[in-house]
Amino acid sequence: MSTFEVPAFISAPSQLVDEHAGRRLSRRAASGELFRVRRGLYIPTEQWSELTAWEKFRVKIQAVHETAVGSPVFARESSAQILGLPLIHIPPLVQTVVPPGQGGGRSSNGVHRILGVRGDPAPWLVDGLFTTPPIQTARDLAIHLPLAHALVAMDRLIGPLPLPSAHQNAASTFTRQDVADSLRLLPNGTQQKRVERVLALASPLAGSPGESWSRAIMIQHGFPAPALQQRFEDSRGLIGYPDFDWEEYKLLGEFDGHEKYSQRRYLRGQTPADVVVAEKNRESRLRALGYTVVRWEWADLRTPERLIRRLHYAGLPSR
């Protein structure tokens, strides 16, 4: 869930009101004026083109909800998007869950229907949409997604901050034990082991999805495990909390997501130039303590070989 508001759909009134309205909308879509999100639901093409990929996915989720006969329960990445669990991959289909015994695994009309797990708790209701609860959502992502994708959501789940959707429901923060209790409901050992692996590697200290993705790449390529968010200070006082610390190698790692240079909540009244200068001063103080500082960004995660080269060049070995 985010502050993004789904735009209002354009749809035809009842045929009893205007039997030709649907055809007019279809012609407007064919001309490029409107974009068809789902049968009978449109938004202006110009407005659609301005949305990010994640916003488009959220709009598709809303369209599935509004065209369903009954209220669907969204699952996996669709649920995560509504709840506020971070993801690094957009699935091709919107996912919903059906009760055990009703069949699952089928896809039609842009929706993947997944068989639910017997014994799972009731869904959460968030902004009018039903979703699998956060624990079950992160668990199911751990079953079906690669480590890098699953770890991002699991780190956030067990972190100290409540999810954006938590204010609408009873629970606000979650623990490893919550996930461990949930995985015991899974029907086979292979699924349980996949969740156990992600849970064992998850850390509540991860500061951002980029840091979680970085750590997954490090794990998969045999780098030593770093300490996270360690406090550093010098004679002038607190320097900060670097993202990654390999103390044995006197090496610190920093993931730069660029949000700190552009988003108001990170700037805290400063200009982007002020933040850049502060970062350089902070890095100089760390180097004065005898540390090497290596930095990377999103592009280095999308092409993991780039991050691997950066870490090797900085002196960090891997198996």
KOLSESE-716901 format. One record per residue (C-alpha): residue in three letters; y, z, x. Coordinates in steps of 0.05 Angstrom, whole numbers, plus 5000, padded with zeros to 4 digits. Layout:
% residues N
{"ALA", {Y, Z, X}}
...
END
This chain:
% residues 319
{"MET", {5000, 5000, 5000}}
{"SER", {5070, 4985, 5024}}
{"THR", {5141, 4980, 4999}}
{"PHE", {5127, 4907, 4983}}
{"GLU", {5136, 4892, 4909}}
{"VAL", {5093, 4838, 4880}}
{"PRO", {5138, 4785, 4849}}
{"ALA", {5133, 4773, 4774}}
{"PHE", {5086, 4717, 4756}}
{"ILE", {5107, 4658, 4714}}
{"SER", {5056, 4646, 4659}}
{"ALA", {5051, 4609, 4594}}
{"PRO", {5059, 4646, 4529}}
{"SER", {5004, 4646, 4477}}
{"GLN", {4983, 4578, 4452}}
{"LEU", {5003, 4603, 4383}}
{"VAL", {5074, 4607, 4409}}
{"ASP", {5075, 4543, 4451}}
{"GLU", {5012, 4502, 4457}}
{"HIS", {5042, 4456, 4510}}
{"ALA", {5070, 4510, 4557}}
{"GLY", {5008, 4512, 4601}}
{"ARG", {5011, 4438, 4613}}
{"ARG", {5084, 4441, 4631}}
{"LEU", {5070, 4495, 4683}}
{"SER", {5013, 4453, 4712}}
{"ARG", {5061, 4393, 4719}}
{"ARG", {5112, 4437, 4754}}
{"ALA", {5058, 4460, 4802}}
{"ALA", {5036, 4389, 4814}}
{"SER", {5107, 4370, 4831}}
{"GLY", {5112, 4426, 4883}}
{"GLU", {5162, 4468, 4844}}
{"LEU", {5111, 4523, 4829}}
{"PHE", {5053, 4552, 4868}}
{"ARG", {4989, 4568, 4829}}
{"VAL", {4965, 4636, 4852}}
{"ARG", {4909, 4639, 4801}}
{"ARG", {4893, 4603, 4737}}
{"GLY", {4952, 4612, 4690}}
{"LEU", {4994, 4651, 4742}}
{"TYR", {5049, 4618, 4783}}
{"ILE", {5108, 4637, 4827}}
{"PRO", {5162, 4591, 4854}}
{"THR", {5136, 4553, 4915}}
{"GLU", {5198, 4571, 4955}}
{"GLN", {5186, 4645, 4942}}
{"TRP", {5112, 4638, 4960}}
{"SER", {5129, 4605, 5027}}
{"GLU", {5174, 4663, 5047}}
{"LEU", {5118, 4714, 5040}}
{"THR", {5078, 4739, 5100}}
{"ALA", {5003, 4727, 5101}}
{"TRP", {4990, 4799, 5081}}
{"GLU", {5040, 4796, 5024}}
{"LYS", {5005, 4733, 4998}}
{"PHE", {4939, 4770, 5000}}
{"ARG", {4970, 4827, 4960}}
{"VAL", {4996, 4777, 4909}}
{"LYS", {4926, 4748, 4902}}
{"ILE", {4898, 4818, 4890}}
{"GLN", {4949, 4829, 4835}}
{"ALA", {4932, 4762, 4804}}
{"VAL", {4858, 4780, 4801}}
{"HIS", {4876, 4845, 4767}}
{"GLU", {4921, 4812, 4715}}
{"THR", {4870, 4758, 4697}}
{"ALA", {4809, 4803, 4693}}
{"VAL", {4778, 4821, 4626}}
{"GLY", {4770, 4893, 4647}}
{"SER", {4805, 4931, 4703}}
{"PRO", {4769, 4913, 4768}}
{"VAL", {4757, 4962, 4824}}
{"PHE", {4780, 4933, 4890}}
{"ALA", {4739, 4944, 4954}}
{"ARG", {4738, 4934, 5029}}
{"GLU", {4800, 4897, 5056}}
{"SER", {4829, 4890, 4986}}
{"SER", {4825, 4965, 4975}}
{"ALA", {4852, 4978, 5045}}
{"GLN", {4912, 4934, 5031}}
{"ILE", {4928, 4974, 4967}}
{"LEU", {4915, 5042, 4998}}
{"GLY", {4955, 5031, 5062}}
{"LEU", {4896, 5029, 5111}}
{"PRO", {4916, 4980, 5167}}
{"LEU", {4877, 4916, 5178}}
{"ILE", {4881, 4860, 5229}}
{"HIS", {4843, 4807, 5189}}
{"ILE", {4856, 4775, 5122}}
{"PRO", {4792, 4758, 5084}}
{"PRO", {4786, 4691, 5048}}
{"LEU", {4768, 4724, 4982}}
{"VAL", {4792, 4785, 4943}}
{"GLN", {4737, 4837, 4940}}
{"THR", {4717, 4879, 4880}}
{"VAL", {4659, 4928, 4871}}
{"VAL", {4610, 4930, 4814}}
{"PRO", {4567, 4990, 4794}}
{"PRO", {4497, 4996, 4824}}
{"GLY", {4446, 4958, 4784}}
{"GLN", {4494, 4905, 4759}}
{"GLY", {4485, 4856, 4817}}
{"GLY", {4532, 4842, 4874}}
{"GLY", {4544, 4797, 4933}}
{"ARG", {4566, 4739, 4889}}
{"SER", {4630, 4700, 4898}}
{"SER", {4666, 4658, 4846}}
{"ASN", {4737, 4639, 4830}}
{"GLY", {4765, 4670, 4894}}
{"VAL", {4731, 4738, 4883}}
{"HIS", {4673, 4769, 4922}}
{"ARG", {4636, 4819, 4879}}
{"ILE", {4603, 4874, 4920}}
{"LEU", {4548, 4921, 4897}}
{"GLY", {4572, 4993, 4896}}
{"VAL", {4538, 5052, 4929}}
{"ARG", {4502, 5100, 4883}}
{"GLY", {4534, 5169, 4885}}
{"ASP", {4603, 5146, 4908}}
{"PRO", {4662, 5182, 4876}}
{"ALA", {4706, 5154, 4821}}
{"PRO", {4758, 5102, 4843}}
{"TRP", {4830, 5119, 4859}}
{"LEU", {4886, 5092, 4815}}
{"VAL", {4944, 5066, 4857}}
{"ASP", {5003, 5031, 4826}}
{"GLY", {4961, 5011, 4766}}
{"LEU", {4903, 4984, 4808}}
{"PHE", {4835, 5016, 4817}}
{"THR", {4807, 5019, 4888}}
{"THR", {4749, 5051, 4923}}
{"PRO", {4775, 5117, 4953}}
{"PRO", {4799, 5117, 5025}}
{"ILE", {4737, 5149, 5055}}
{"GLN", {4690, 5099, 5022}}
{"THR", {4737, 5041, 5039}}
{"ALA", {4739, 5058, 5114}}
{"ARG", {4663, 5070, 5112}}
{"ASP", {4650, 5002, 5080}}
{"LEU", {4696, 4967, 5130}}
{"ALA", {4657, 4999, 5187}}
{"ILE", {4593, 4969, 5158}}
{"HIS", {4617, 4899, 5150}}
{"LEU", {4672, 4886, 5201}}
{"PRO", {4671, 4880, 5278}}
{"LEU", {4688, 4943, 5317}}
{"ALA", {4760, 4922, 5332}}
{"HIS", {4775, 4912, 5259}}
{"ALA", {4738, 4974, 5233}}
{"LEU", {4766, 5022, 5285}}
{"VAL", {4837, 5007, 5264}}
{"ALA", {4824, 5032, 5193}}
{"MET", {4780, 5091, 5215}}
{"ASP", {4832, 5117, 5265}}
{"ARG", {4885, 5116, 5210}}
{"LEU", {4839, 5150, 5159}}
{"ILE", {4825, 5211, 5203}}
{"GLY", {4896, 5214, 5230}}
{"PRO", {4944, 5271, 5214}}
{"LEU", {4991, 5232, 5169}}
{"PRO", {4976, 5223, 5094}}
{"LEU", {4965, 5152, 5069}}
{"PRO", {5023, 5121, 5030}}
{"SER", {4979, 5122, 4968}}
{"ALA", {4959, 5195, 4974}}
{"HIS", {5018, 5221, 4933}}
{"GLN", {4986, 5190, 4871}}
{"ASN", {4919, 5224, 4881}}
{"ALA", {4890, 5292, 4898}}
{"ALA", {4871, 5283, 4972}}
{"SER", {4921, 5268, 5026}}
{"THR", {4885, 5273, 5093}}
{"PHE", {4813, 5264, 5113}}
{"THR", {4765, 5287, 5167}}
{"ARG", {4705, 5261, 5206}}
{"GLN", {4661, 5306, 5163}}
{"ASP", {4686, 5271, 5100}}
{"VAL", {4663, 5205, 5128}}
{"ALA", {4597, 5234, 5153}}
{"ASP", {4583, 5261, 5083}}
{"SER", {4598, 5193, 5053}}
{"LEU", {4554, 5153, 5100}}
{"ARG", {4493, 5193, 5078}}
{"LEU", {4497, 5157, 5012}}
{"LEU", {4485, 5090, 5045}}
{"PRO", {4418, 5058, 5026}}
{"ASN", {4393, 5042, 5097}}
{"GLY", {4395, 5067, 5168}}
{"THR", {4426, 5004, 5197}}
{"GLN", {4489, 5014, 5155}}
{"GLN", {4491, 5088, 5172}}
{"LYS", {4487, 5074, 5247}}
{"ARG", {4544, 5023, 5244}}
{"VAL", {4589, 5075, 5210}}
{"GLU", {4567, 5130, 5257}}
{"ARG", {4586, 5087, 5317}}
{"VAL", {4656, 5072, 5291}}
{"LEU", {4666, 5144, 5271}}
{"ALA", {4644, 5170, 5340}}
{"LEU", {4695, 5124, 5373}}
{"ALA", {4752, 5138, 5324}}
{"SER", {4811, 5182, 5345}}
{"PRO", {4864, 5216, 5303}}
{"LEU", {4911, 5209, 5363}}
{"ALA", {4918, 5134, 5357}}
{"GLY", {4991, 5119, 5344}}
{"SER", {4987, 5050, 5314}}
{"PRO", {4939, 4994, 5294}}
{"GLY", {4956, 4958, 5359}}
{"GLU", {4934, 5019, 5399}}
{"SER", {4868, 5022, 5360}}
{"TRP", {4855, 4949, 5371}}
{"SER", {4871, 4957, 5445}}
{"ARG", {4821, 5014, 5451}}
{"ALA", {4767, 4974, 5417}}
{"ILE", {4775, 4918, 5468}}
{"MET", {4772, 4969, 5524}}
{"ILE", {4707, 4998, 5495}}
{"GLN", {4675, 4930, 5486}}
{"HIS", {4691, 4909, 5558}}
{"GLY", {4669, 4972, 5593}}
{"PHE", {4735, 5003, 5614}}
{"PRO", {4739, 5078, 5626}}
{"ALA", {4760, 5117, 5564}}
{"PRO", {4834, 5136, 5567}}
{"ALA", {4866, 5200, 5544}}
{"LEU", {4914, 5186, 5486}}
{"GLN", {4985, 5209, 5475}}
{"GLN", {4988, 5258, 5533}}
{"ARG", {5053, 5296, 5544}}
{"PHE", {5091, 5278, 5607}}
{"GLU", {5152, 5314, 5635}}
{"ASP", {5191, 5319, 5700}}
{"SER", {5247, 5362, 5727}}
{"ARG", {5293, 5334, 5673}}
{"GLY", {5245, 5354, 5617}}
{"LEU", {5203, 5314, 5569}}
{"ILE", {5192, 5241, 5586}}
{"GLY", {5147, 5223, 5529}}
{"TYR", {5076, 5210, 5506}}
{"PRO", {5047, 5146, 5535}}
{"ASP", {4995, 5111, 5492}}
{"PHE", {4940, 5111, 5545}}
{"ASP", {4928, 5153, 5607}}
{"TRP", {4875, 5141, 5660}}
{"GLU", {4891, 5201, 5703}}
{"GLU", {4838, 5185, 5755}}
{"TYR", {4872, 5119, 5770}}
{"LYS", {4943, 5144, 5761}}
{"LEU", {4951, 5089, 5709}}
{"LEU", {4988, 5091, 5642}}
{"GLY", {4982, 5039, 5588}}
{"GLU", {5034, 5022, 5534}}
{"PHE", {5025, 4977, 5474}}
{"ASP", {5090, 4944, 5453}}
{"GLY", {5087, 4923, 5380}}
{"HIS", {5161, 4905, 5380}}
{"GLU", {5172, 4945, 5316}}
{"LYS", {5209, 4996, 5357}}
{"TYR", {5260, 4943, 5375}}
{"SER", {5271, 4917, 5304}}
{"GLN", {5252, 4966, 5248}}
{"ARG", {5304, 5016, 5226}}
{"ARG", {5255, 5075, 5224}}
{"TYR", {5240, 5065, 5298}}
{"LEU", {5311, 5051, 5320}}
{"ARG", {5338, 5117, 5291}}
{"GLY", {5409, 5094, 5292}}
{"GLN", {5404, 5060, 5360}}
{"THR", {5413, 4986, 5374}}
{"PRO", {5353, 4946, 5400}}
{"ALA", {5389, 4942, 5467}}
{"ASP", {5394, 5019, 5469}}
{"VAL", {5319, 5024, 5457}}
{"VAL", {5303, 4974, 5512}}
{"VAL", {5346, 5013, 5562}}
{"ALA", {5314, 5079, 5541}}
{"GLU", {5244, 5049, 5550}}
{"LYS", {5262, 5024, 5620}}
{"ASN", {5290, 5093, 5640}}
{"ARG", {5228, 5127, 5612}}
{"GLU", {5183, 5080, 5651}}
{"SER", {5223, 5092, 5715}}
{"ARG", {5213, 5167, 5708}}
{"LEU", {5138, 5158, 5699}}
{"ARG", {5134, 5113, 5760}}
{"ALA", {5172, 5166, 5800}}
{"LEU", {5114, 5214, 5785}}
{"GLY", {5067, 5166, 5820}}
{"TYR", {5040, 5127, 5760}}
{"THR", {5032, 5053, 5750}}
{"VAL", {5052, 5031, 5680}}
{"VAL", {5021, 4969, 5648}}
{"ARG", {5046, 4941, 5583}}
{"TRP", {5019, 4891, 5533}}
{"GLU", {5034, 4864, 5463}}
{"TRP", {5001, 4832, 5402}}
{"ALA", {4989, 4765, 5436}}
{"ASP", {4947, 4800, 5489}}
{"LEU", {4902, 4829, 5435}}
{"ARG", {4893, 4764, 5398}}
{"THR", {4868, 4735, 5464}}
{"PRO", {4831, 4795, 5494}}
{"GLU", {4822, 4761, 5561}}
{"ARG", {4896, 4771, 5572}}
{"LEU", {4892, 4846, 5563}}
{"ILE", {4830, 4849, 5607}}
{"ARG", {4867, 4813, 5663}}
{"ARG", {4927, 4859, 5657}}
{"LEU", {4884, 4921, 5663}}
{"HIS", {4844, 4893, 5722}}
{"TYR", {4908, 4872, 5757}}
{"ALA", {4935, 4943, 5748}}
{"GLY", {4873, 4970, 5783}}
{"LEU", {4829, 4992, 5725}}
{"PRO", {4756, 4976, 5736}}
{"SER", {4706, 4956, 5683}}
{"ARG", {4631, 4953, 5680}}
END
